């Protein structure tokens, strides 16, 4: 049975990536919760896959970088994915941003420049994805990358 990780960036413009047995398969941008649920059901029906989620754990406090209104949406989104995993009995690994970003060098403090740097890291690690590495998918790709190497 192949281990299938779905890495999730639960942000408002978040994205997803899929790894099977340590190899990246795909990355895509957030569409709708129902579309995502449908994709998860399809993966679960495949007897070749053991599905697990790797979800970015959202910070518990809003601050300078996260206004309270954005923090609420982020928490709600994170809760949806965690609830979906728990309800379907899918193992769900919660990874704080500080943890999955630890080994990435030269990151700016925050803002658009940091997002571009994360995208550059994801592009270098997975050049086969080409244009699928975007500002929306980069975090999910790197979250999945972290989990793959954390399990080694």
N, C-alpha and C positions, 0 to 999 in steps of 0.2 A: 504494500500500500504506500502511495506517495503522500508526503506531507505537503499540504497546500496552505500557505500563509496568505491571508488577505491583510495587507497593511493599510491602515486608515488614518488619514489626517482629517479630523472631524470639523475643521474650520469651515466658515461660511463658504469660502471658495475652495474647499478642500478637495482632496483626490484620493485615489486608491491605487494600490499596486498588488500584483499577484505573483507569488514565487512558488514554484513546485520543485521540491527536492533541492533547494538552494539556488535554482536558476530563475531569473526573472522572466515572466511570461508576458505580462502586460502592465500598462499603467493607463488610467483614465481619470477624467475629471468628474466631480460630483454631478449627478444628473438629478435623480429623485430618490427618495427613500424607498419607494415601492419598486423602482427598477433595481436598486441595489439588493433588496430582499429577494427579488426574483432570481437574480444572478447567484445569490448564496444558496437558494433552494436547488438550483440546477447543479451547482458544485457538490452539494451534499448528496444528491441523488446518484452521483458518479461513484461507483463502488471502488474506483481506483484511488480516490482522494480521502485523506484524513484532513478535514478543514479546521484551521485555527485562525483567530483574529489576532492582529497586533495593532493595538489602538493607542494613539497618542493620548496620554492622560492629561486632561486640561488642568491648568493651575487653579487652585482653590480661591485665589484672591485676584480681583481686578486691580490694576495699577496704572502706571504711566503708559505701558505698552498695550494694555487691554482695558478699554473703557468698560464700565459696568454693563452697558447694553450689549456689547459684543461678548462679554464674559457670560452673560445669561444665555445667549444663542449658542455659544461654544459648549457650555455645560449641558444644555438640552440635547445638542447633537451628539455629544460624547455619551450621554446617558442612553440615547436611542440605540447606538451601536452596541454598547455594553449590554443593554437589555435584550437586544436581538440575539446576541451571542448566548447569554444566560438562558433565555427562553428556549433556544434551539439546542442547548447543551453543547455549544461550541466553546472550546477553551479560548479564553480571551486574556491576552497579555497586555497589561497597561504599562506603557513606557513614558515616563516624563520627558519633556523636551530636553532638559539638561542632560539626561542620560544618553539619549540617542545622538545628541550633537557633540558629546564629549570628545570624540576622536577627530572631529572635523577642525582643520586648522584655518586660521585667518578669517574667521567670521566677524563681520561688523557687529556692533552692539544691537542694532535692531533696524526696523523699517525696510524699505524697498531694497536697499543695498544688501542687507542680510539675505533676503529672499533670493536675490540674483546669485549670491554666493552659494547658497544651498542648491540652487538649480545647476550651477556650474559643477559642483561636487557630484551631483547625481548624473550629469551628462558624462563626466569623466569615468565614473564607475560603470555606467551602463550605456556605452555608445551605440549598442545595437537597438536601443529604443528610439533613437533619432528624435523626431519632432514630438514624440509622446512625453518627453521630459519637458515639462512646462513649469511655470511658477505655481500652478495649481497641483501638479503631481509630484514635484520634487520632494516635498516632505514625506509623502507616503512611500516613495521609493527608498529614501534614506532610512525611514523607520523599519521597513522590511529588511533592508541591508543590515541594519544593526541587529535585528533578531536572528538573522541567519548566522551571523558571526558570534553572537552571544551563545548560541547553542553548540558551537564547535568545541 
